[in-house]
Amino acid sequence: MRSKSDDGENTLPVRSGPAGPLSGLRVLDLSAYIAGPYGCSLLADQGADVIKIEPPVGDNLRKYPSTLEAESRAFIGVNRSKLGMVLDLKQPGDHATLLGLVRTADVLVHNFRPSVPARLGIAFEQLIEINPRLVYCSVTGYGDEGPLKDKAGYDQVLQSMTGMCALQGKAGGAPEILYGSVVDYYASALVASGVASALYERERSGRGQHVGVSLLRAALTMQSARLVWAEGEPRAVGRDMRSGGITGIHPTKEGYLYISANTPHFWTALCDKVGLPEVGADARYDTVRKRAEHHATLVPMLHQALAAQTALEWEALFGDAVPCAAARTVEDMFDHPQVVAEDMVATFEHPALGSYRGFTRAIKFDRTPGPDPFAAPMLGQHTELLRAATAVQASKEEPGPC
């Protein structure tokens, strides 16, 4: 990313590298935490110019615990490839600056509760009058309607509410959280997908629209395979798709190994590889349901066999014959040969952190791979440059409606 013009004067940064499918589009990211911001980073991966607009106190994710002194690891990871700007929307001057940005923007994303945007003067109905082509995406906890619409929503709150934790827990035990903000990250994918679809439709109609994403909708979408209740079924029915413990994480001589053996082919291959070919050929165990019924017999046999070698050794031995993976730490991913081959990690330069390694992009495009990613911004890093550019743009506009 370049930050100076040819004549040496400071200008807005210009992204380097090839164009992406969304190059030339401008996104205003007013959101905080993970779901909205990472959705905007996914758009930036595809070439969109994203401006992260924060209040003077900054995105609260900047304050999350981190062993990095200069910045939160979570913020850095979620906000790559954005320009940074600080605006206090309660101040008339800053509000006017935002409206100036809206006039030339293609997308605006926020995660305010439904009652807040109107108070700030940035409701969909207000901004669509300024820019009829604006795609306006709101990320909420529970949606725009209903009794919980103004309740604050967070990843693990929605996990608990929607049954994810109950199903994750052991039978008869306490519910368990899925760590890693899985609902937030899935919601971010819905943000990017919904915005891209609205932009595609805009090419036909010439009009923007409101795109609504909620953590509740994301959490239930993730459970579509469980969220089926046939007529006549009792309330308490088996919704767990786990196959009796055969497919799952197992102990080995050293370390743990995840094995997936749901198909007949993979089941027999697993049995052959661990030295139990007679079990693989036994008609009592030749379907997933049968194996689930006999898990009390099969799982101890499997564990005894796996105790002969380490998780990494079994992973190598199984190869392509049995879907599996040794349980690793995330640190192992930085230099994993497959990650390196797919160019998923790059080195970034940050004003306060210096060099760091991080994730590059979520999707590969053949003809339009997208520009090079760059580090998340410092708080307000590009505020004055963006103010100046917005003022210049406003001076060029003719009076009258957009």
Salt bridges, closest charged atoms under 4 A:
ASP29 OD2 - LYS52 NZ 3.91
ASP29 OD2 - LYS82 NZ 2.72
ASP45 OD2 - ARG80 NH2 2.76
GLU54 OE2 - ARG62 NH2 2.70
ASP59 OD2 - LYS52 NZ 3.17
GLU71 OE2 - ARG62 NH1 2.60
ASP94 OD1 - ARG387 NH2 2.78
ASP106 OD1 - ARG202 NH2 2.94
ASP240 OD2 - ARG242 NE 2.80
ASP282 OD2 - ARG284 NH2 2.69
ASP286 OD1 - LYS290 NZ 2.96
GLU315 OE1 - ARG328 NH2 2.73
ASP335 OD1 - ARG357 NH2 2.87
GLU342 OE2 - LYS364 NZ 3.37
GLU384 OE2 - ARG387 NE 3.84
